[in-house]
Amino acid sequence: MNPFLNMAIVNAVTVIPLALLATWLFRRGGNAPLQHAVWVLVLVKLITPPLVSLPMEFAVLPAPASTVRMTSVAIEPQMQSLSTPGSPTQLPVKPQHTPATASSASAPIGYANVYWSTVLFAIWAAGSVIWIVVQSVRGLRFESLILRRSQCPDDLQSECTELAQRLGIVHVPRVCVIDAPMSPMLWGFGRRAKLLFPVKLAARLPEEGRATLLMHELAHYRRGDHRVRLLELLVTGLFWWHPVVWWARRKIEEAEEECCDAWVVEQFPQSPRRYAEALLDTIDFLCEQKRALPPLASGLGQAPFLRRRLTQIMQGATLPPIQTTTRWALAGLALALLPLQPFSLSAAIPERISAVSTADDIQVDLGKSSTSGIQSKRSTAQRRTAAADENTLPTTPPLPRAPNRPARTRKAGEIWSTAVSPDGRFVIRISTLHRITLTDVSREIDMDLSSQPFSAVAFLPDSRSFLTVGHTDGRILQWDAASGKVLRSLLDEQVSSWNTVAVSPEGERLVVGSRTGQIVVFDFNLNEPTLSLTAPAAVNSVRFSPNGQLIAAACGNWMTTASGQVLVYDASEPRLVHKLASVSSGAVSFASDEELIVGGWNGRVQLWNLTSGQVVAEATIDKNLVAAASFSADNPALREAELSPVSATPTQDDNFSFLRGFFDATP
């Protein structure tokens, strides 16, 4: 769903209980200034963007079936019957390819162009455009009428200036008399607002009665009601179909008239009867030939509640100002409710149509120890081949989705992550007991690396060596894969909090990220850092894009469920290219140069389109696989997730994504 449409619908639903509550609170009248402020907040809520979201999401009308054209990492059907010591089982060997070839095998995702939300948004927008055009034409015609048939007498302007001083008005609006049957009104906004008075009514009223009506319009100006007219015009243009808008406008008008009446009675305490008679004369004058108020105009109000107004005027009723405690309470209520989005909407996720990988699915189930366990099995059926032309939709029915992998129980000594060299010869396994094993499959040799604990590993493209980083000693080490010995240390400065490491596709650079948010890019040939970046939180995973031009970093605290951030930097200069508000991110992997897969610690996987900044597909996997993908840059867990397309609705932690562009300049 369009993010603007989602925000508008959520706000439109949210104001309904607020309007009902306000109606119930002021069902017997009450403090008019307070009532006016509450109803204005109802209108403001309709156009306030959601800054705080509650974790509630509702699926609305189903989207039409979408077609997904997606190829996971290409795995050629090459299997070598190699047995580990003490076990007759076979080991699946990863094909020889460069990281760029493997990652770029993912094709872009396409979707149907027409959704029900698009039609709804078009109807909504058409109504808003019609409203704006009609009001603009009315405003221009009224302005033309003023220019042609109005004049500004000095005596009336002097009288208005004296009355304005009694109200403390510094900038007095210009007073114009106009030869047209209309109500006295304040028209316009800002300092261009004018006080309009009909010529025939001015001649009919006595001087004191005319002064009370002028004071009424000056009270509108002093209160800033002409600014509220501008708010009403904007909200009505956006939510012309919403009954709460029209109800709120009526209640605001009633409260304004009561407030202005009270101000007039306060300034003319000796002659409330004159003011009441002036109102009656005005109603009688308007009945002869009534003209509707133009946009941005504040008049004397409508006749239906005239009886109540006249009663209050004759009783000399005045309204005390809103107390300071009440103002603070209103401010707190506004800060709490206006930016709050209690829920979000999403379209039902359509069923996925998968393109076919070039080989059977391969699943590796590692055993509980270094000698028991490397088993391989083929999937029970091959995936169907997709249409050759990416612009042509396949005619075959969608394949049923494979069920999500059941959650594993973390047994003592269980293998929880692996890293396989590009040529498939070497496998690094780490168990829950922090036992690290390097297996040379061709020679059937296991080497124990537990004496050198590390937190992340990444093979070089030549498969002859790999890199590790550690939590405790802060070293970046290059290992010889054949002997299992350290070749060199790439960092002299001790940083005791490295979390993750990745190697560029060409194998000439590496990037590491730390718990303190530090991201450093090293050059293998120079053996020195070439780029240093600072992230706002702990860096859990860093990865190069297939073309080596971008670096993605998943940031956040794994101990909390708060939303994380995924930052995409330029790999050659300290420049932030994208910032994605995602799930509590633990691992990232590029599906292509334009698509990034983000895995959350809760097992939620999202596919982001970097060009549009939108989540285009998602899945749920075992959260242990996210940890495995974070540990090893060569682990394909995220790239092999069964992703299903979603509509263009921001996630719960990304409900404000349309403003993200304003903040992309800083991390």
N, C-alpha and C positions, 0 to 999 in steps of 0.2 A: 504494500500500500504506500502511496505517496506520503512522505513524512509530514508535509504540510497538511494533507487531508487527515492523517492520523491525529495530529495535534489538534486540528479544528474540531473533529468529531469528539475526541476525549474532552476537550473544554466545553463543547456544547452539552454533553451529557452531565458533566460535573456541575454546571451552573444550575441545573434543574433542582437538585435538593437545596442548593443555596437560596434560590428564589423562593421555594416553598417555605424555607425557614424564615426568610425575611418577611414574607407575607403573613405568616403566623405571628411573628413577633410584633408586627405593626398593624394587626387586624383591627385594632381599636384606635388607630391614629398613633399618638405618641409624639415624641420629640422629633419635629420636622427636620432640623439639621442632622440629627443622627440617622434618621430614615434616608435622607438624601445621600449621606456618605455611604451607607450600606448598599444602596441600589447602584451607586456609581461603581463600587467595588465589584458588584456582579457583572457589570458591563466590562470592566477592566479585565476580569478573569477570563473572559471570552477571547481576548487577544494577547494574553500573557503566555509566552513560550514556556514549556515545562523545563525547569532546571533540576527538580528533584523528582525521582520516580520511585514508586512503590513496586515491589516484585509481583505484580499481577498482570497477566496477559490473557486476552480473550480472543479466540478465533471467530471471525465473522463470516461473511459470505464466502463460499469456496471459490478459489481461483480456478480458471480452466486448466486442463491438463497441460503442463509445460513439457517441453522437450529439452532434455539435457544432452549435450554432446560433450562427453568427457572421456578422456583416455588417461588412465592412471599411468604410473611409471612403467615403461615398456620393459617386459621381462621375457626374454627369448627362451624358447623351450629347450634349454640346455641343462641337463642334470648329469652329474658325475657320481658314479657309485663309489663313494669314498667312505670308509667305515672308520669310526673312532675306536680307540683301544677299548676292548672289552665290550663292544656293542656292534651288532651287525647292521644297525640301521643306517640309512643313507642320509647324506648331508646335501641340502640344496645349495647350489653354488650360484652366486650372483653373476650375471653376465658382465663381460668387459665393456665398459663405456665410460665416457667422461661425465663428471657431474653435470655439465651443461646439457649434454644430450639427454640424460635421464630426467632432469627437472623440466626441460622444455618440451617434453613429450605431452604434457597436459595441454589440451586444446581449450580455447575459450568456451564459455558457457553461453548458450542462446536461449531465449525465452519467447513465448508468444507475445505479440505486441499489444494485444487488447485485453484488458482486465475490466472487471466490473467497476473497480475503483476509478478507472480512467473515465468511464461514462459518467459516474456520479460526480467526479471532479469537474468534468466539462459542463454539466448542467448547473452545478453550483457556481462556477466561474461565469457562465453566461448570465445568470441572474444578477450576479454582482456587477457585471459590466453594464447591464441594462439599468440597474439602480443608479450607478454612478453617472451614466449618461443623462438620465432623466433629471437627477438633482443638479447636475452641472448646467443643463439647459434652463432649468427654472431659476437657478442663481444668476446666470448671465442675463436672462430676461428681466429679472427684478433689478439688477444693477443698471440696466439700460433705462428702466422706468424711473429710477432715482435720478439719473443724470438728466433726463428729459423734463421731469415734472416736479423737481424739488428745489427748494431755496433755503438759505440759512439766515434767518433774521437775527440781528445783533441783540435785540432785547430778549429774545427767547434763549439765546446762548448765554447772556449775562445771568439770567435767572437760573439756568441750569448750572452755571459755575458756582453760584452762591449755594445752591442745594448740594452740590458735590463736595464743597468744603465742609459741610456739616457731617458728611459721611467719611471724611478723611481721604477723598480721592485726589490724587496728585495730578494725574493726566486725565483731563475731562474730555469725554467723547464729544464729537461734533454733533450738534442738534440741527436736524433738517426737517422742515415742514414739507409735506408732499400732498399734492392734490389727487388723492386716491382713497377709496373706501377701505381702510385697513386699521388694524389695532395699533396703538402705540407700541413700539417694539425697539429692542436693541438688536441690531443686525450687523453681522461681520465678526471678525475675530482679531485679537491682538489690539494694537493701537489704531487699526483701521476701522474699528467698530464705530457705528453711527447710531445715534438715538433718533428714531423717526417718529414724527407726530403728524397725523392727518390735519389738514388745514380746516376742514369743516368741523371736526370735533373740537379743535382749539377755539374756534369762534363760538361754539355752543356752550362750552364749559366756563364756569366762573374762574377767576384767577387762582383761588385757593384750591379748587378741584383740579385744575390743570397742574398745579404744583405737586399735588399728591401723586398724580400719574407719572410726572417726571421723576419724582423721588422713587417710585416703584421700579422704573427702568434703570435708574442709577443704582438701585440696590442689586439688580441683576448684574450690572457691570462690576460693582464692588465685590460681589461674591464670586465672580468669575464664571457665571453661568454660560456665557458665550463660549468659553472653552469646553464646557460639558457638551454644548451643541456639536462641537467639532468631533468629540469622542463618540457621540451618538451617531453622527453621520458615518464615521469610519466603521463602527461596529455593525450598524444596520446594513451597510454595503457588503460586509463580509458574511453576516448571518441574517440575511433578509428573510429567510424561511423560518427562523426560530421564534416561537411565540414568547419566550422569555424576554427577548430583546424589546418587543413592543410593549409588553407588560412593564418592564423596568423603565422604559421611557415615560410611560404614563405616570408611574409612581414618582419618578424624579421630577416631572413637571409639577405634580401636585405639591410635593415637598418644597420646591422652589417658590411657588406662588405663596404658600403659607409663610415661608421665611421672609419674602419681600413684603408681604402684608404686615407682618410684625415689625419690620424695620420702618415702614411708613407710619404705623401707629405710634412707634416710639419717637419718631421725629415730629409728629403732629398730634401730641396727646390731647390737645384741646378740641380737635375737630375730626374724630373718627367718622362722624356722620357725613361730613363733606366728602371724605374718601369713598365711603360706601355709595353715596349718590353719584360720584364720578364714575365708579365702576358700572352702575346701572345705566348711566347715560352712554357709556361706551358700548355696553351690550346692545342697547337700543339702536345706537348708530351702526353697529356691525350687522344687525339684522336687516337693515335696509338693502345692503349689497355687500355680502361677506366675501373676503378674499383670503385664500389659504396662506398660512405663513410660509415664507420661503425657507430654504435650508439656512442653518446657522442663525436663526432668528429666535429671540426670546420675547414673547408678548405678554399679555395679561392673563393668559391661561384660557382654558375652555370653560364653558358654562355649566357642565353637569355638576360640578362641586361648588358652584357659586354660592349656594345657600349656606353651606358650612363656612365659607370664607366670610360672607357678610355677617354671619352670627359672631364669628371671632373678632371681626373688625369692630362691630358695635359694642362688644364686651371689652374692647381695649386690650385684647390679649397680646402679650409680648412673649418672645421666646428667648430663654437664657442661652448663652453660647455653650458649646460643648465643653465639658470640663476637661482639665488636663489629663486626669486619669483615664477618662473615656477616649481621649485622643491617642494616648499610648496604647490602650487596649485595641483600638482600631488598627493602629500601625502594626502591632504584633500579629493581629489576625490577618492583615494583608500580607505580611512577610511569610506567614505560615501557609496560607491558602493559595495565594496567587501563583507562586512558582511550582506548586505541587501538582504532579500528575499521578492520580491514584491508581491508574491502570493504563494499559496500552492495548492496541488492537493489532491483529495480524490476520492474514488470509490463511485458509487451510492449505497445508503443504500438499501440492500435487504429487502424484506417484512418479517415481523416477524411471526414465528410460535410459538404460546404460549403454554406452558404446562398449565395444569389446576390446579387451586387452589382446595382445598378440600371442598369449600363451595361457596355459592353465593357471588358475590361482594357486599360489604356493603359500603354505602356512607352516611356520616353524614352531615346534613345541619343544622348548628346551627342558631338559630334565632337572633333577634336583641336585645333581653333582656334576663334576667335570667328566666323569666316565659314563654316566648313565644317559646322558641325554641329548642327542640331537636327532630329532625325528622329522621326517618330511611326509607330507601327504598331498595328493592332488585333490582339488575340489571335485565334487560329484558330477558337475556339468560345466561345459565351457560356455563362456559368454557369447551372446550373439553378435555378429558383425554389424557395425553401424553403416549408414549410408555413406558412400564415398564423398559426395558433395555436401559440405557443411551447411549450405544454404537450403538443402532439401530435407524435409522431415521424413523419417522412416515410416513406412506403412505398416510395419509389424506391430502387434500389440505390445504394451510395456511388459517387461519381465518383472516377476514379483521380487520384491526386495528381500535380500537375505536378512535373517534376524540378527540383531545386535549380538556381539559376542558376550556370553554371560560373564559376570564379574568373577575374577579369580580370587581365590583365597590365598593370602600371602603366607605360605608355609615356610618353616625354618629352612634356610639354604636354597630356596627356590630362585631360579634364574629369572630376573625381572627385566634385563635389558641386554641387547647385543649390538655389536657394530661389526659389519662385514666389509672387508676390503673390496675395492672396485673389481678386482679380478676373481674374487670369491675364494682366495687361498687362505686368508686369515680371518679368524673370528674372535672377537673379544667379548667375553661374557662377564657380567657382574651379578652376584647373588645378594639376597637379602641379608646375608651374614657378612657383607662387604668383602667377599672373596672374589678376586679378579683373576680370570683365566684367559690366556692367549693361546689359541689353538692354531697350529699349522696343519691344515687339512691334508695337504699333499704328502707330508711326512708323518702324519698321524701322531703329532707331538703336542702335548699340553704343557704350557709354562705358567707357573703361578706368579702373578704380579702383585699379590696382596701386600707385600712389604712396601710397595710404593703406591699408597692409595691416591686415587684421583677422582675428581667429580665429573669430568666430561672427557670425551675422546672424539677424535676425528682423523680418518685416514687421509693421506695424501693421494692425489690421482694416480701416482705410479705404483701404489700398493706396497711399496717396499718399506715404508715407515709410516708412523702415525704420531699424532700430537695428543698430549694430555695436559690438563690443568687441575690444580688441587685447591681444596678449601683451606688447608692448614698451612702448608709451606709456601704457597703463593708462587710456585715455579711453573713455567711453561716448558715442557720437556718434549724433545723429539726422540722417538724410539725406533730402533731397528726391528722390523716385524719378524725377521727370520730368527734373530738371536734373542729377542726379548730384552735387549739391553739399551740403556739410555745413550743416545748419540751426543746430544748437547742440550744446554739450557738456553732458551731464547730470551730470557729476561733476567737481568742482574738485580733490578730493584725488587724487593720482596713485597708482594701484595698478598695478604693472607685471606683473600675472599673471592678467588676466581670461581665462577659458576659454570661457564660455558665456553666452548671453542668451536670454530668452524674454519674451513680452508676454502679459498677462492677456487673457482672452476679451473683456472689455468695453473693452480698450484704454486703461485709465487707470493701469495699473501695469506695471512691468517688474521682472524679477529677474535678477541676474547671479551667477555663481560664479567663484571664483578658484582658482589652483593651491595657494594656502596654506590652502584650506578655508573661505574667507570667503564667505558668502551674504548679499546685500543686496537688499532690495526698495525700489524707488523709486516715488514718486507723480509722475505726469506734470504734474498741475496745480500742485502745490507745488514741483516740481523739487527734492525733497530726499528722503533715505532715510527710510523709515517703519519698517523692520524689519531687524535685523542678526542673523545666525545664524552659528554656527561648526561646521563639519563636521570629522570626525577625519582626513580625507585630502583630497587634491586633488579639486575638483569638476569633473567632465568634462561634465556636462549638467544643466540645470535646466529644469523645465517646470511650467506651471500645469495644474490639473485643469480639465475642461470647465466646471464651475460656478465656478471661480476661488477655491475655498475651500482648496485644498491646493497645496503645492509639493513636487515630487519632485526629488531630487538624486542623481545617480549619482556615487559617490565611489570612488577607487582610483587606483593607479599603473599607467598603461598600459604601462610598461616591464617589468612583472613579470606572471607568470601567477597570482599570488595572488588569492584571492577578494576581491571588493569589497563595498561596502555601498550599499544604496539607502535613503535617508532620506526620509521623507514628513513634512513640517511643516505646521502650521496657517499659512495665509497671512496671518492677521491678528494673531497673537501668537507669541512665541518658545516654541512647544510642539511637541515631537516626537510625532507620531501613530503612525507605523509605522517599524520598522527591519527591512529585509530583507537577509539574508545571501545574496548572489547571486554569479553569475559575475563575473569581472573586468569590471565594468560601465563602458561607455563612453558609452551614450546611453539615454535613457528617453523614453517617450511614453505618454500616457494613452489607453487604449482606451475607457474610460468613467470615471465618477466612482469606481467600485469596482474597476476593473481597470487594471493598469499593465504596460506592455510594457518589458522591460529587454533591452538589447542588449549583449553582451560583446565585448571587443576580438578574441576568437577567432572571432566570427561566430555564437555561440550566442545565440538569442533566447528569452526566457522570458516567459510571460504570468502575472502574479501576481494572485491575488484578495486584495485588501487586507483584506477582512473576515475571511477564514480564515487569511491569511498563508501560503497554499500556492501552489505552482506548478501551474497547471491546464493549460497548453499550452506547447509549445516548438517551435522550428524551428532550422534552420541556414542561414545566408545568407552571402553574400560579406562578409568582414570590412570591406571598403572601404565597404559600405553603412552599416555601423555608424558609421564615421568620418564619413560624409556626414550621417547623422542627428544626430550630435553637433554638426556645424558649423552646421546650419540647423534652427531650430525648425519651419520649414515643410516640411521634407523628409519625405515619407510612407513612407520605406523600412521602418521598423519596423512601421507599421500595415498595410502591404501584405504582410508576411511570411506565408508559408503555414504557419500554426500547426497543430500536431497535438496532440490531448489526451493528457495523461499521467495516471497514477494518482497518488494523494495521497502520493507518496514524496518525502521531502526530497532535494534535490540533494546532491552530494558535499560541497559547501561549506555545506550547510544541514542536515546530519544531526542537529544539535542544536536544530532550530527550535522544538520544543515548550517550550523554556525561554526563548525570546526575549522572552516577555511580562514576565519579571522585569526585563529590561534596557531596556524601551521608554521608561523615564522619562529616560534620559540618552542623548546621541548617541554 
